[in-house]
């Protein structure tokens, strides 16, 4: 919808009905033309990678920007003289976005918000002296990787996803390359976790030579597993590159002299072999001097059907892109299909566009090419609206019953340059074509919302992250979403704050993108990173959240996600797993535990309705729903001595600590108590240590088996005060044998290596060791190898660096 419409706001309901009818039209080309097939791709390059086999923690830490250092404005996105759009043949029907009322009605009647509190919410990388940061990230099985434009090249940080702490970095991406063109990185980073292969893809373009620099992890471990570094030559400068994972290739869209699309030989890249690069171009759209077609990135464990082409997307506002024949009541999404043949490039095809009608959009945000539009408080500096492209990412999912494509873009919602987010879900099933399943516009007040990113989880719930800003609101990061059962075209789960800004940005350059991604392990937890402002120099933020109940639908008799059981599906569990001799086991009403009330012959259970020590260990009906004697289920502590275990209190005791409790596995001995064995790949992958898992009843069971490891006077006096035994652990802080001597002060521990004060035993023995005399044990900062740690403490001779030193506060140092 552009230029500005002046049509009166009358008969809106009739018009909306007309729009609905228009949107059911077949997905044909403009004016009924069928998609065109382009045959024969250009073979651009064949590249043998450089192999990096080091540990990321041994690479130099990227130099941080300091006040007084230069500030670099990334050159404006590559532009070309746009095609004159001409004058629209038909005035648009709408003077405001036609989907605003749909969203407004949903907000007015929304239910309780489902995911308002983030699990992780921390600052990411800080100002690097470059505008904009191009903030991006992705989540894998064990790590989250965030990337930004750095002063010399792209910098990236690897975070432990369980707690958000830094595992490696910040590191210049070109440290993984040789001295060729990719040895001098230029930025525009992309991070992707290839779930289909369990690998990482990191990329940037080179500072010279028109190269696409692509790094593929050799294993699922990005820190120690090594990397393959590919230096691909592009035909022109590959501006604003966006990547996607697909079974037959890594696909790329770039902004060049014409919109270009590439296919990289994924199978070879995963094995470190010589990989080829193929290219097609698409025709320009009128009016936009900057254009890029975004590839669709495959999420979820189910790949696209065999032989499926890769899908590229862009939007077409036909008032400016097809002005002479514009439809006044609708605009379009274009789908282009890339089918690659790496053996014979002449057989590769690029087909499109398939035009999907959508409700009117307005691409005229402060014009069609301006980098200045979004207002800020107290300044005349306006921010880049990014109206030209479908935003990062275009997400694909295969649900079996149907396939889905998810995306979002910026649109003027009121004809007065207020930006809002148009989002959509396309579907296809069987042999049918793509069509709009639902679409909506998110703009709920007078603030602009832009720089969006969107993703769908494994249950079909959708999360939308974006920036918010106006003349009264500093640039901030917020998110909203919808459950799969919510009314179509709405985001009724409330607007939630990741971080509120407190200052205006000093540069017009903003974004150029953000990233919303889904945890591949639980297919539920959403990760969001983007740019915000606490000063005139930008900051970045990383957050994670998920919809309540995500991971399974309780009550459908199928164990899914983090469910322990579901209705009649007990996962093979029986009353015998709770040491009962008979009866019928059942699933509880929330699918996170078992109901043993139907079991019989359960020992040490007097059925008096009081949960007593010993009963909880045996699954007694006196201790229902995770209740344990002497412990509090849900306090985050696995109080094994008081009977908590992976079944009686999964919220505290599940062995796999990644993600929310609903996404964890019960790892242990492989029986009914801890049904997933330690040898299972889900338990052994990453940093999980199966020895940390509470063992089945009979090992730690207060009131039943004597004073065992993990029990002491404080948590199980019933066992330990009557049977002193020995100080079973010399480093747990417990008086295990109740003799008033704790750990190394107990004579039982005289010969235990833990109490040996020799340097190198991993314990900082305060009586004789400190940061200087035994740095291996006592250095304050625990990131990296001992030789790379600092001595942080009081600032005196013993611990020479004060806690306030930046080297001590970076990376989650603990300064005691």
VOGU-3710 file (C-alpha; in Angstrom, 3 decimals, decimal comma):
1> xxxxxxxxxx> 0,000/0,000/0,000  1,887/3,054/-1,206  1,914/5,924/-1,979  -0,330/7,332/0,759  -3,970/6,385/0,485  -6,753/8,896/1,072  -9,728/6,548/0,715  -12,381/7,199/3,357  -12,652/4,724/6,185  -16,155/3,451/5,306
11> xxxxxxxxxx> -17,748/0,058/4,917  -14,706/-1,473/6,559  -16,409/-4,765/7,264  -17,404/-5,167/3,640  -13,862/-4,356/2,592  -12,428/-6,910/5,006  -14,723/-9,528/3,529  -13,451/-8,563/0,099  -9,866/-8,937/1,327  -10,642/-12,381/2,714
21> xxxxxxxxxx> -12,034/-13,435/-0,656  -9,007/-12,041/-2,458  -6,650/-13,928/-0,172  -8,217/-17,239/-1,125  -7,225/-16,722/-4,749  -4,888/-19,330/-6,270  -1,163/-18,676/-5,836  -0,390/-17,566/-9,385  2,003/-15,081/-10,887  1,204/-11,410/-11,306
31> xxxxxxxxxx> -1,828/-11,031/-13,622  -2,240/-14,824/-13,654  1,206/-15,644/-15,047  2,635/-18,995/-14,006  6,026/-19,223/-12,288  8,938/-19,180/-14,718  11,669/-21,841/-14,656  15,280/-20,729/-15,015  17,596/-23,617/-15,919  21,335/-23,936/-15,566
41> xxxxxxxxxx> 23,076/-22,379/-12,571  26,414/-20,590/-12,721  29,209/-22,676/-11,217  30,974/-19,933/-9,310  33,633/-21,660/-7,253  35,011/-24,939/-5,893  36,756/-24,524/-2,533  38,942/-26,784/-0,394  38,787/-25,646/3,239  41,429/-24,622/5,683
51> xxxxxxxxxx> 41,189/-26,901/8,737  41,312/-25,430/12,228  41,901/-28,063/14,927  42,529/-25,852/17,943  40,654/-24,959/21,095  38,741/-21,672/20,856  39,831/-20,823/24,381  43,453/-20,712/23,217  42,728/-18,029/20,584  43,387/-14,360/21,408
61> xxxxxxxxxx> 40,477/-12,577/23,027  39,077/-9,912/20,714  40,118/-6,434/21,794  37,237/-4,537/23,333  36,376/-1,001/22,258  37,583/1,711/24,619  36,483/5,356/24,852  38,649/7,348/22,469  38,861/4,527/19,921  37,433/5,351/16,476
71> xxxxxxxxxx> 33,776/4,638/15,689  33,069/3,155/12,282  29,820/3,449/10,386  29,355/0,330/8,250  28,782/1,568/4,688  25,134/1,720/3,792  23,804/-1,436/2,283  24,781/-1,828/-1,356  22,305/0,134/-3,466  21,602/0,566/-7,143
81> xxxxxxxxxx> 19,450/3,006/-9,058  15,897/1,773/-8,479  13,399/1,231/-11,249  10,887/4,085/-11,404  7,701/2,655/-9,841  5,348/4,950/-11,705  1,894/5,973/-10,467  -0,446/3,284/-9,105  -3,284/2,521/-11,459  -5,659/1,993/-8,505
91> xxxxxxxxxx> -5,835/3,808/-5,198  -5,446/1,393/-2,228  -8,619/0,550/-0,337  -7,133/1,192/3,095  -5,728/4,189/4,939  -4,507/2,001/7,828  -3,371/-1,582/8,105  -6,443/-3,804/7,582  -5,340/-6,352/10,215  -4,940/-3,946/13,148
101> xxxxxxxxxx> -8,499/-4,408/14,388  -8,078/-8,183/14,485  -5,080/-7,866/16,803  -6,785/-5,185/18,889  -9,777/-7,416/19,587  -7,469/-10,260/20,643  -5,529/-8,069/23,074  -8,767/-6,885/24,671  -9,859/-10,449/25,452  -6,568/-12,256/25,950
111> xxxxxxxxxx> -6,106/-14,976/28,513  -3,266/-15,155/31,026  0,131/-14,602/29,505  2,009/-17,807/28,902  5,665/-16,812/28,850  6,157/-13,443/30,453  9,264/-14,196/32,541  12,552/-14,980/30,731  14,649/-17,886/31,980  17,900/-16,301/30,775
121> xxxxxxxxxx> 18,134/-12,507/30,485  21,641/-11,071/30,251  23,646/-8,553/28,322  25,451/-9,928/25,301  28,448/-8,380/23,623  28,853/-4,644/24,122  29,570/-1,703/21,868  32,381/-2,557/19,443  32,918/0,807/17,749  30,826/-0,243/14,743
131> xxxxxxxxxx> 27,322/0,852/13,705  25,153/-1,234/13,341  26,054/-4,383/15,312  24,092/-6,849/13,083  23,230/-8,822/16,221  22,591/-12,514/15,550  22,758/-15,848/17,379  21,566/-19,429/17,502  21,106/-22,189/20,060  22,525/-25,729/19,950
141> xxxxxxxxxx> 22,378/-28,696/22,282  24,791/-27,218/24,826  25,763/-23,714/23,748  24,361/-20,422/22,508  26,562/-18,472/20,067  26,098/-14,732/19,583  27,839/-12,738/16,822  28,195/-8,994/16,147  30,190/-6,693/13,889  33,519/-6,010/15,580
151> xxxxxxxxxx> 36,031/-3,244/14,965  38,311/-5,594/12,989  35,970/-8,416/11,982  32,958/-10,319/13,251  33,333/-11,242/16,909  31,535/-14,158/18,529  31,007/-15,505/22,020  30,041/-19,044/23,019  27,735/-19,150/26,051  26,789/-22,099/28,242
161> xxxxxxxxxx> 23,068/-22,309/27,626  22,242/-23,668/31,079  23,201/-20,464/32,892  24,288/-17,942/30,251  27,936/-17,889/31,379  30,708/-17,375/28,825  32,351/-20,619/27,712  34,672/-19,035/25,096  35,271/-15,628/23,575  34,873/-12,949/22,491
171> xxxxxxxxxx> 36,901/-14,089/19,477  37,444/-12,572/16,024  35,859/-14,973/13,541  38,725/-14,575/11,089  41,001/-16,178/13,708  39,663/-19,476/12,353  40,842/-18,687/8,813  44,179/-18,483/6,993  45,823/-15,328/5,672  43,724/-15,386/2,468
181> xxxxxxxxxx> 40,799/-13,001/1,919  38,849/-14,518/4,810  41,815/-13,810/7,055  40,456/-10,248/7,035  36,788/-10,484/7,908  34,340/-7,731/7,148  31,160/-8,472/9,126  27,458/-9,071/8,424  27,593/-12,238/10,548  25,211/-15,188/10,555
191> xxxxxxxxxx> 25,103/-17,999/13,134  23,143/-21,190/12,462  22,896/-24,511/14,260  22,401/-27,259/11,671  20,059/-29,514/13,656  19,911/-32,104/10,884  23,683/-32,673/11,202  24,366/-31,519/14,762  26,888/-28,931/13,507  27,423/-25,162/13,575
201> xxxxxxxxxx> 27,656/-22,718/10,661  29,201/-19,290/11,240  29,747/-16,767/8,467  30,714/-13,245/7,464  31,892/-11,573/4,281  35,515/-10,556/3,737  36,697/-6,946/3,972  37,942/-7,192/0,374  37,733/-9,633/-2,520  33,937/-10,243/-2,484
211> xxxxxxxxxx> 34,227/-13,420/-0,445  31,696/-15,357/1,625  33,599/-16,792/4,587  31,819/-19,864/5,961  32,933/-21,924/8,965  31,491/-25,388/9,660  32,198/-27,076/12,988  33,780/-30,507/12,601  31,671/-31,857/15,490  28,820/-30,677/17,660
221> xxxxxxxxxx> 31,354/-29,114/20,057  32,191/-25,617/18,784  34,921/-25,067/21,385  37,241/-28,055/21,076  35,877/-29,924/18,049  37,601/-27,916/15,314  36,330/-26,079/12,213  36,406/-26,202/8,409  36,950/-22,709/6,937  35,587/-22,111/3,406
231> xxxxxxxxxx> 36,533/-19,032/1,360  33,912/-18,782/-1,411  34,233/-16,183/-4,167  31,006/-14,323/-5,036  30,270/-12,781/-8,444  29,754/-9,337/-6,898  30,122/-8,018/-3,384  27,760/-10,319/-1,381  26,051/-7,670/0,719  23,603/-8,544/3,521
241> xxxxxxxxxx> 24,071/-12,349/3,156  21,474/-14,577/4,807  21,997/-18,348/5,124  19,713/-21,349/5,616  20,065/-25,052/6,356  18,444/-27,467/3,891  19,175/-31,190/3,433  20,899/-30,845/0,045  22,732/-27,535/0,492  23,406/-24,451/2,540
251> xxxxxxxxxx> 21,450/-21,764/0,696  22,306/-18,062/0,683  20,563/-14,893/-0,452  22,560/-11,690/-1,058  22,032/-8,087/-2,113  24,075/-7,638/-5,298  23,549/-5,846/-8,614  20,459/-8,060/-8,838  19,125/-10,219/-6,003  21,388/-13,284/-6,001
261> xxxxxxxxxx> 20,854/-16,761/-4,556  23,550/-19,363/-3,920  23,748/-23,070/-3,082  26,788/-24,378/-1,171  27,590/-28,092/-1,276  26,601/-29,030/2,265  27,532/-32,736/2,153  31,112/-31,872/1,249  31,339/-29,059/3,775  30,249/-31,334/6,622
271> xxxxxxxxxx> 33,132/-33,668/5,752  35,751/-31,010/5,028  35,824/-31,839/1,303  36,081/-29,635/-1,776  32,687/-27,907/-2,016  31,164/-26,170/-5,018  29,082/-23,001/-5,197  26,219/-22,358/-7,642  24,335/-19,122/-8,355  21,133/-17,744/-9,866
281> xxxxxxxxxx> 19,748/-14,201/-9,934  16,187/-12,892/-9,814  14,736/-9,781/-11,471  14,743/-6,534/-9,511  11,603/-5,074/-8,034  10,844/-1,443/-8,775  11,423/1,314/-6,204  13,743/-0,541/-3,774  17,457/0,238/-4,267  18,340/-2,558/-1,813
291> xxxxxxxxxx> 16,941/-6,080/-2,350  17,632/-9,525/-0,933  15,663/-12,781/-1,149  15,825/-14,690/2,125  16,198/-18,505/2,127  14,001/-20,575/4,439  15,876/-22,315/7,254  14,726/-25,813/8,262  13,938/-26,272/11,976  12,883/-29,376/13,875
301> xxxxxxxxxx> 13,908/-33,014/13,814  11,799/-33,843/10,736  13,499/-32,727/7,506  11,599/-31,515/4,443  10,186/-34,283/2,233  12,768/-35,861/-0,065  13,469/-33,816/-3,152  11,887/-30,638/-1,791  13,348/-27,484/-3,327  14,735/-24,753/-1,106
311> xxxxxxxxxx> 12,338/-21,826/-0,669  13,366/-18,164/-1,015  10,994/-15,370/0,059  10,413/-11,698/-0,590  7,388/-9,400/-0,308  5,888/-7,296/-3,075  3,937/-4,118/-2,380  2,333/-3,837/-5,801  1,504/-0,129/-5,413  5,237/0,460/-5,880
321> xxxxxxxxxx> 6,472/-2,771/-7,443  3,704/-3,233/-10,028  2,138/0,217/-9,979  0,606/-0,011/-13,434  -1,496/-3,045/-12,556  -1,722/-2,915/-8,760  -4,468/-4,664/-6,848  -5,929/-2,105/-4,409  -6,973/-4,691/-1,809  -3,974/-6,989/-1,509
331> xxxxxxxxxx> -0,230/-7,349/-1,852  1,944/-10,429/-2,246  4,573/-12,731/-0,859  6,797/-14,253/-3,530  8,128/-17,807/-3,193  11,044/-18,897/-5,380  12,258/-22,509/-5,520  15,922/-23,497/-5,908  16,569/-27,145/-6,922  20,298/-27,792/-7,077
341> xxxxxxxxxx> 22,261/-30,495/-8,924  25,866/-30,318/-7,755  26,918/-33,012/-10,207  25,498/-31,197/-13,244  24,901/-27,449/-12,680  23,049/-27,271/-16,012  20,271/-29,325/-14,378  19,811/-26,916/-11,461  16,654/-24,812/-11,616  15,347/-21,612/-10,048
351> xxxxxxxxxx> 11,571/-21,299/-10,345  9,289/-18,393/-9,491  7,655/-16,412/-8,403  4,687/-18,160/-6,902  2,640/-15,211/-5,678  0,792/-15,605/-2,379  -1,858/-12,900/-1,830  -1,728/-11,179/1,565  -3,576/-8,247/3,124  -2,358/-4,804/2,083
361> xxxxxxxxxx> 1,045/-3,695/3,364  2,654/-0,256/3,065  6,384/-0,284/2,336  6,596/3,513/2,325  8,230/4,077/5,709  9,659/7,592/5,409  9,999/6,873/1,699  11,157/3,753/-0,061  14,916/4,108/0,411  15,559/6,305/3,463
371> xxxxxxxxxx> 17,721/4,980/6,287  16,062/7,420/8,739  12,533/6,888/10,061  11,974/5,583/13,623  11,778/8,430/16,154  13,680/8,578/19,461  13,251/10,719/22,599  15,179/14,001/22,799  16,997/13,789/19,472  16,479/14,410/15,774
381> xxxxxxxxxx> 18,354/11,191/14,936  15,966/8,736/13,288  16,584/4,994/12,959  16,713/2,694/9,935  13,322/0,923/9,414  14,493/-2,003/7,186  11,328/-2,096/5,087  12,885/-3,777/2,044  13,227/-7,430/3,094  11,539/-10,303/4,861
391> xxxxxxxxxx> 13,438/-10,197/8,141  15,818/-12,822/9,512  14,757/-15,678/9,738  12,380/-17,224/7,246  11,662/-20,444/9,157  10,490/-23,783/7,727  8,980/-26,726/9,630  7,679/-30,117/8,552  4,913/-31,380/10,863  4,154/-34,447/8,743
401> xxxxxxxxxx> 0,513/-33,479/8,298  1,606/-30,193/6,766  4,619/-27,982/6,060  4,874/-24,415/7,360  6,795/-21,258/6,403  7,005/-18,440/8,979  8,221/-14,881/8,412  7,836/-11,202/9,305  8,475/-7,767/7,791  8,077/-4,060/8,552
411> xxxxxxxxxx> 5,058/-2,092/7,334  3,595/1,379/7,859  0,431/0,705/9,857  -1,230/4,144/9,852  0,045/6,018/6,791  2,109/8,302/9,050  5,341/6,305/9,270  4,485/4,274/12,357  6,205/0,942/11,840  4,518/-2,310/12,795
421> xxxxxxxxxx> 5,314/-5,976/12,221  3,386/-7,960/9,629  3,843/-11,679/10,307  2,544/-14,706/8,463  2,289/-18,481/8,482  2,037/-20,258/5,125  1,089/-23,925/4,864  1,014/-26,684/2,290  -0,051/-30,315/2,607  -0,058/-33,328/0,352
431> xxxxxxxxxx> 0,467/-32,355/-3,250  -1,071/-28,897/-2,803  0,591/-25,526/-3,056  1,451/-22,889/-0,480  -1,280/-20,607/0,849  -1,785/-18,236/3,764  -2,854/-20,138/6,876  -2,840/-16,971/8,980  -1,332/-13,488/9,060  -1,454/-10,565/11,448
441> xxxxxxxxxx> -0,060/-7,111/12,152  1,430/-6,370/15,562  1,115/-2,711/16,541  -0,759/-2,088/19,783  -0,052/1,593/20,593  1,676/4,680/19,198  5,197/3,195/19,381  6,922/1,770/16,323  7,771/-1,929/16,295  10,374/-3,118/13,842
451> xxxxxxxxxx> 13,596/-5,151/13,436  11,572/-8,296/14,023  12,448/-11,977/14,111  9,974/-14,844/14,400  10,003/-18,588/15,067  7,592/-21,466/15,687  8,247/-24,168/18,282  7,550/-27,862/17,934  3,978/-27,474/19,181  3,090/-24,817/16,608
461> xxxxxxxxxx> 3,301/-21,923/19,085  4,844/-18,764/17,606  7,164/-16,215/19,268  7,879/-12,774/17,817  10,781/-10,599/19,013  11,342/-6,991/17,939  12,554/-3,490/18,790  10,212/-0,843/20,174  10,819/2,905/19,890  9,212/6,318/19,452
471> xxxxxxxxxx> 9,579/9,962/20,460  8,692/8,884/24,006  10,211/5,358/24,155  13,940/4,623/24,005  15,000/1,714/21,752  14,014/-1,429/23,682  13,558/-5,158/23,110  10,207/-6,864/23,625  8,507/-10,060/22,559  5,030/-11,469/22,155
481> xxxxxxxxxx> 3,528/-14,693/20,908  0,609/-16,983/20,313  -0,334/-20,493/21,269  -1,326/-22,795/18,450  -4,871/-22,742/19,858  -5,196/-18,937/19,875  -7,413/-17,130/17,380  -5,833/-17,051/13,917  -3,966/-13,889/12,992  -3,443/-12,738/16,569
491> xxxxxxxxxx> -0,622/-12,533/19,099  -2,695/-12,532/22,319  -0,031/-13,656/24,810  0,831/-10,117/25,859  3,778/-7,871/25,148  6,708/-8,852/27,359  9,856/-6,846/28,072  13,262/-8,391/27,528  14,962/-5,079/28,336  13,833/-1,440/28,413
501> xxxxxxxxxx> 16,085/1,143/26,819  17,162/4,250/28,725  18,876/6,324/26,011  18,637/7,173/22,315  21,028/5,710/19,765  23,655/8,093/18,407  23,679/6,641/14,887  20,857/6,268/12,344  22,109/2,733/11,617  20,183/0,188/13,638
511> xxxxxxxxxx> 19,894/-3,571/13,508  20,394/-4,625/10,747  18,676/-7,720/12,134  17,835/-9,657/15,279  17,399/-13,386/15,840  14,706/-15,611/17,382  15,573/-19,327/17,506  14,247/-22,560/19,029  16,250/-24,925/21,243  16,759/-28,139/19,211
521> xxxxxxxxxx> 16,741/-30,358/22,308  13,327/-29,556/23,770  11,912/-27,871/20,618  10,304/-25,425/23,043  12,684/-22,911/24,582  12,901/-19,694/22,539  16,148/-17,686/22,406  16,122/-14,026/21,354  18,999/-11,605/20,800  18,925/-8,041/19,531
531> xxxxxxxxxx> 20,151/-4,469/19,931  18,975/-1,957/22,571  20,269/1,237/24,191  21,353/2,109/27,701  23,478/4,967/26,292  24,049/6,591/22,910  26,224/3,584/22,112  24,250/0,394/21,589  24,196/-2,723/23,735  22,996/-6,250/22,962
541> xxxxxxxxxx> 20,803/-8,591/24,975  20,270/-12,352/25,081  17,136/-13,903/26,532  15,308/-17,231/26,586  11,718/-18,106/27,399  9,102/-20,702/26,505  5,371/-21,213/26,506  4,037/-22,959/29,599  3,368/-26,608/28,891  5,425/-26,635/25,721
551> xxxxxxxxxx> 6,881/-29,990/24,864  3,805/-32,119/25,148  0,018/-32,063/25,167  -1,049/-33,611/28,450  -4,087/-35,801/28,020  -3,549/-37,148/24,504  -2,198/-40,522/25,742  1,183/-39,914/24,070  4,391/-39,109/25,971  5,863/-35,986/24,325
561> xxxxxxxxxx> 8,504/-33,411/25,135  9,240/-33,401/28,855  6,259/-35,504/29,909  6,962/-38,419/32,257  3,714/-40,137/31,280  0,447/-39,258/29,575  -2,892/-40,924/30,325  -2,651/-44,579/29,338  0,939/-44,168/28,086  3,084/-44,936/31,124
571> xxxxxxxxxx> 6,302/-45,502/29,212  6,437/-49,092/30,482  6,379/-48,076/34,149  4,536/-50,296/36,660  3,830/-50,376/40,385  6,888/-52,607/40,721  9,056/-49,617/39,860  7,950/-48,146/43,174  8,726/-51,352/45,112  5,059/-52,252/45,256
581> xxxxxxxxxx> 3,947/-55,853/44,658  0,797/-55,221/42,635  -2,002/-52,929/41,623  -2,374/-50,406/38,802  -0,060/-47,463/38,300  -1,545/-44,291/36,766  -0,316/-40,993/35,369  -1,036/-37,856/37,357  -3,134/-35,044/35,938  -0,183/-32,902/34,840
591> xxxxxxxxxx> 1,789/-35,676/33,096  4,910/-34,906/35,116  4,692/-37,830/37,532  2,903/-41,017/38,528  -0,093/-41,672/40,746  0,648/-44,719/42,917  -2,644/-44,676/44,790  -3,761/-47,785/42,866  -0,608/-49,735/43,758  -0,664/-52,385/46,496
601> xxxxxxxxxx> 1,966/-54,045/48,666  4,085/-50,900/48,953  6,514/-51,311/51,916  6,819/-48,859/54,771  3,538/-47,229/53,879  0,939/-46,993/56,634  -1,599/-45,124/54,499  -2,258/-42,626/57,295  -2,107/-39,665/54,928  1,107/-38,345/56,517
611> xxxxxxxxxx> 4,233/-38,263/54,396  6,948/-39,688/56,632  10,625/-40,423/56,150  11,046/-43,694/54,317  7,609/-43,592/52,706  8,570/-41,101/50,029  11,439/-43,332/48,948  9,031/-46,102/48,119  6,420/-44,145/46,192  3,928/-44,380/49,063
621> xxxxxxxxxx> 0,453/-42,921/48,477  0,921/-40,894/51,643  3,411/-38,783/49,656  1,549/-37,895/46,438  2,508/-35,586/43,598  6,198/-35,195/44,374  5,744/-34,572/48,113  8,762/-35,686/50,116  9,270/-35,755/53,837  11,739/-33,204/55,097
631> xxxxxxxxxx> 12,240/-31,621/51,669  10,555/-29,055/49,430  9,949/-30,118/45,851  10,448/-27,170/43,538  13,147/-25,303/45,462  15,816/-26,193/42,913  17,699/-28,553/45,263  17,625/-32,290/44,747  17,281/-33,328/48,363  18,101/-36,958/47,750
641> xxxxxxxxxx> 18,578/-37,731/51,406  14,953/-36,818/52,012  13,672/-38,979/49,234  13,602/-36,705/46,200  14,564/-38,356/42,956  13,881/-38,058/39,236  10,348/-39,423/39,614  9,199/-38,037/42,948  10,513/-34,551/42,145  11,581/-34,145/38,508
651> xxxxxxxxxx> 11,556/-30,350/38,839  14,559/-30,576/41,175  16,203/-33,875/40,296  16,056/-34,502/36,570  19,551/-35,275/35,428  19,636/-33,288/32,189  19,903/-29,710/33,405  19,539/-28,006/30,000  16,290/-26,127/29,468  13,231/-26,042/31,666
661> xxxxxxxxxx> 12,206/-29,098/33,718  9,657/-29,999/31,052  12,465/-30,381/28,573  14,864/-32,409/30,720  15,406/-36,153/30,716  15,489/-38,447/33,722  18,927/-39,994/33,482  20,220/-42,700/35,772  20,180/-46,463/35,976  17,770/-47,089/33,112
671> xxxxxxxxxx> 14,997/-48,562/35,226  11,605/-47,075/36,003  12,918/-44,638/38,574  15,397/-42,973/36,257  14,159/-44,396/32,968  16,832/-43,094/30,596  20,124/-44,918/31,063  23,399/-43,045/31,501  24,618/-44,589/28,266  21,801/-42,944/26,308
681> xxxxxxxxxx> 23,086/-40,206/23,965  20,665/-37,725/25,475  22,362/-38,173/28,816  25,967/-38,287/27,696  25,988/-35,436/25,181  27,389/-32,079/26,182  28,738/-31,463/29,662  26,172/-33,611/31,473  27,711/-35,975/33,964  25,524/-38,917/34,818
691> xxxxxxxxxx> 27,274/-39,349/38,158  25,473/-36,207/39,306  22,092/-37,888/38,993  20,352/-39,101/42,135  20,491/-42,872/42,127  17,363/-44,982/42,532  15,794/-45,562/45,955  18,073/-47,786/47,998  21,159/-45,593/47,574  19,921/-42,326/49,089
701> xxxxxxxxxx> 16,851/-43,035/51,161  16,542/-41,268/54,477  15,074/-43,481/57,144  15,716/-46,795/55,451  19,288/-47,784/54,630  21,625/-46,133/57,125  23,912/-43,121/56,783  24,838/-43,083/53,094  26,730/-40,743/50,809  24,691/-37,568/50,467
711> xxxxxxxxxx> 23,101/-37,910/53,917  24,212/-36,162/57,051  22,987/-34,903/60,389  21,482/-31,810/58,794  19,416/-33,587/56,136  18,887/-37,027/57,631  19,560/-37,200/61,352  17,276/-40,223/61,476  19,900/-42,315/59,701  23,158/-40,606/60,549
721> xxxxxxxxxx> 22,755/-39,856/64,242  22,048/-43,486/65,081  24,735/-44,954/62,865  27,764/-42,628/62,797  29,861/-44,626/60,338  32,514/-42,427/58,696  32,810/-38,995/57,098  31,781/-40,314/53,699  32,575/-37,123/51,752  35,415/-34,808/52,748
731> xxxxxxxxxx> 34,268/-31,860/50,619  30,462/-31,671/50,910  30,286/-29,357/53,936  28,249/-31,943/55,862  28,953/-33,707/59,130  28,091/-37,085/57,621  28,895/-39,179/60,695  27,461/-36,742/63,246  30,621/-36,485/65,323  30,751/-32,645/65,169
741> xxxxxxxxxx> 33,783/-32,737/62,835  33,171/-31,623/59,261  35,146/-32,754/56,201  38,920/-32,258/56,506  38,613/-31,490/60,205  37,435/-35,074/60,712  40,170/-37,645/61,351  38,349/-39,919/58,894  39,648/-37,614/56,133  43,326/-37,534/57,118
751> xxxxxxxxxx> 44,285/-39,751/54,180  41,803/-38,324/51,673  43,544/-36,512/48,748  40,928/-33,787/48,990  42,476/-32,714/52,264  46,011/-32,710/50,891  47,125/-29,071/50,735  49,528/-29,691/47,866  49,340/-27,183/44,999  47,511/-28,620/42,003
761> xxxxxxxxxx> 44,881/-30,602/43,849  42,187/-28,244/42,574  41,421/-26,818/46,054  42,572/-23,409/47,190  43,713/-24,225/50,725  43,402/-20,795/52,328  45,802/-21,615/55,134  48,791/-22,074/52,836  47,816/-21,243/49,228  46,798/-18,094/47,421
771> xxxxxxxxxx> 46,604/-16,638/43,914  50,385/-16,130/43,772  51,752/-19,165/45,584  49,351/-21,570/43,847  47,720/-19,977/40,826  46,590/-23,382/39,529  44,200/-23,723/42,464  43,458/-20,155/43,523  43,122/-17,897/40,479  39,889/-15,973/40,626
781> xxxxxxxxxx> 38,826/-16,066/36,984  37,963/-19,594/35,928  37,638/-19,069/32,151  40,281/-20,716/29,994  43,389/-22,568/31,025  45,204/-21,726/34,295  47,914/-19,917/32,332  45,282/-17,536/30,964  43,612/-16,744/34,264  44,089/-13,587/36,302
791> xxxxxxxxxx> 44,667/-13,195/40,019  41,636/-11,257/41,172  40,885/-10,266/44,722  41,815/-7,515/47,100  44,250/-5,650/44,858  47,127/-6,224/47,228  50,196/-8,357/46,817  48,394/-11,619/47,393  45,710/-11,113/44,761  47,200/-8,261/42,741
801> xxxxxxxxxx> 44,195/-7,361/40,556  41,230/-5,711/42,308  37,763/-7,057/41,617  36,880/-3,807/39,850  39,464/-4,465/37,121  37,782/-5,186/33,756  39,833/-8,356/33,397  38,277/-9,645/36,581  34,681/-8,649/35,917  34,593/-9,974/32,341
811> xxxxxx> 33,366/-13,477/31,680  31,515/-14,106/34,901  34,532/-13,977/37,228  33,891/-14,666/40,878  35,775/-12,197/43,054  35,629/-13,309/46,665
//
